[in-house]
Amino acid sequence: MNLIKGLLCCGLVLSSQLIFGQQDPKMDRFIDDLMGKMTIEEKIGQLNLVTAGEATTGSVVSTDVEGKIKAGNIGGIFSMTTPARIRKAQELAVNQSRLKIPIIFGMDVIHGYKTIFPIPLGLAATWDMDLIQKTARVAAIEASADGLNWTFSPMVDISRDARWGRISEGSGEDTYLSARIAREMVVGYQGDDLKKYNTLMACVKHFALYGAAEAGRDYHTTDMSLHRMYNEYLPPYKAAIDAGAQSIMTSFNDINGVPASANSWLLTDLLRTDWKFNGLVVTDYTAVNELIDHGLGDLQQVSALSLKAGVDMDMVGEGFLTTLKKSLDEGKVSAAAIDRACRYVLEAKYKLGLFEDPFRYCNEDRAKKEIGKSEHVQLAREAATKSFVLLKNANQTLPLKKSGTVAVIGPLANTGANMPGTWSVSADLAKTASLVDGMRAALGNQVQIVTHLGANLTDDAALQERSTMFGRTIPRDDRPAETIIAEAVATASKADVIVAALGESSEMSGESSSRTDLNIPASQRRLLEALLKTGKPVVLVLFAGRPLTLTWENENVPAILNVWFGGTETGKAVADVLFGDVNPSGKLPATFPQHVGQLPMYYSQKNTGRPLAEGAWFQKFRSNYLDVSNDPLYPFGYGLSYTTFDYSPITLDKQKITASDKLQVSVQLKNAGNYDGAEVVQLYIRDMVGSQTRPIKELKNFQKVFLKKGETKTVTFEVSNEDLKFYNQKLEHISEPGMFKVFVGGNSRDLKEADFELVN
């Protein structure tokens, strides 16, 4: 099922950076001429982004959309789909508004449109950049076929606190991996020419630092040093912009005491002046209005603050629409600030080709032919198999034999609606196969599958209701838990192997889904204990949108396969991996802690002045805990295979390098097991002595290498001076001469190491 090569002719790489970065005199003349004809009310109208309410992505729905379009008071609409509906709205704009300015149409196309791919955290677990770009390309093809031309993706927020629900929507904890993925997503969405009919304008979010919200609580305060900001959190945003992203979305949190949507240092000094960003800045949902609750003033005051800080488009709240003219008349905002924002909105539409043909995205034939194509669905299945992470496989429990009877037990076994995962607002939930149905479709009559609910998602009915919103219902059985478990055990007794489909529902992660308890719910734990007591082999198929605390499961369950939420083809993909048609190759993009009390937790931490010795647990007056070791349960980059990979010692082509040199780092990688398979070979660097504290290791490169059983390959990396640079206290991007360690291995813990020196 390898569709990566040859699907959809890609060759886009980062050529878009050059194309989108060029100045366009023709565009400038066109926009100058158009703005010369616009009234101040029409300019302000372009700054207004409203929702049509097809998908629930916020708490407010816009009103009188049709009347505002005719009046020229709407610049963009999101949550409206299909060529027919979008054409109707666009016709109002270009036929009945005074200046006939077309509308831009957006949607939260996060990990697929109708064909849904694994949640972004799952896609990051593939460590497969070609695949990730292909998924974004398919999403752009399908969404643009349905009339859309703007997506609020990629989300590139670094997150190291699994309590934060939106960790599911990003690429995890690592700066380098997240930056690589950000580039691929932008190129996949935008292609090499935004005026092509099958592209989407990317919107990088959330700018900035949203993933570092205190206590892992959504929308909460973020506060960090510039040193950490520049070295660890900002690079993925910059990478996406360098790849040509044409819009960026502000975050909900405050930064240095000023909320992002009113933060002129962030949106003007950093983004426009330092990074030379020349695209559109849009707020998140009602973020301007929320500045009131942040304590910055009334709606007129916060709207003026937001405009002056550098926001161009106000999402849903309509503070710009209703107050900016009054603020202009009172001298509280300038005409130049309104003109600046209006120009960026109009330029986005020009770059999308909407002034040439407002209906280029309204082709109903494309919608019929290109949405849900078989090759798109096949890619979704492949992506899902590559996202799964094998966390444990004692005594080679997996792969299973394609014979006999398998019991698939648990609240995630028979819910198709949960398989796409959070932020799949365009998914057709009624047509999405459940895990059981997908497995049956993949296995045919080779394996008999029996199934049972086994347990409620959680004992707390109210919590289950909150965790299954937006149509992601899981049936609830209100009989005594003991009765339900007894029936499940009776069903399982008919089987040779038990697959326990447990974990989170899709809406237990995502926006406004922060959690303080990251254990599998107690109702499901009791079921798992009962299934283990049968004495039959048990495989935990774990559904999760975040790292969970699995200490008990790791100690007691023979095999654990983390499948995140795999999208449209989850069930078939799970069968592919469980039964050995695909050898799992996913690696964790985020550390799994032993206990929630360890959070925030990430591999690239600082050493401290009182480090705990490696392999030790508790020592008084050292940086550790009384009740649990410092170690993660599963480290960043971790993931098992059905085969075994052996690493040779590292070979360096030199021991000393200058700033102009390249260091060649090589290892011999051998597939020493009995299955063909792919390994993600990871390279980390540690700066041993510096002018400021440095992380104990940082990911700097990786390669995903496929080996047939018994095969050996030489894997070589090139380390340059750029890989050794960091931002110092003066925010200079520099390297410093001295000793370095280089590490190579299959995860951030189990590594070979060697030393080299950077000299003047």
PyMOL commands that set and color helices and strands:
alter all, ss='L'
color gray80, all
select helices_A, chain A and resi 15-21+25-37+40-45+65-70+83-96+120-124+129-145+165-169+175-190+210-212+214-216+226-233+235-242+260-262+264-274+287-294+299-309+319-329+335-351+364-370+374-387+394-396+416-418+429-431+435-443+461-466+481-492+506-508+522-532+551-556+570-578+596-598+721-724
alter helices_A, ss='H'
color red, helices_A
select strands_A, chain A and resi 48-51+76-78+104-107+150-151+203-207+247-250+254-255+258-259+280-282+314-315+389-393+405-409+448-452+497-503+538-543+559-564+645-647+651-652+656-657+662-671+677-687+698-707+712-720+726-727+733-734+738-745+751-758
alter strands_A, ss='S'
color yellow, strands_A
deselect
rebuild
show_as cartoon
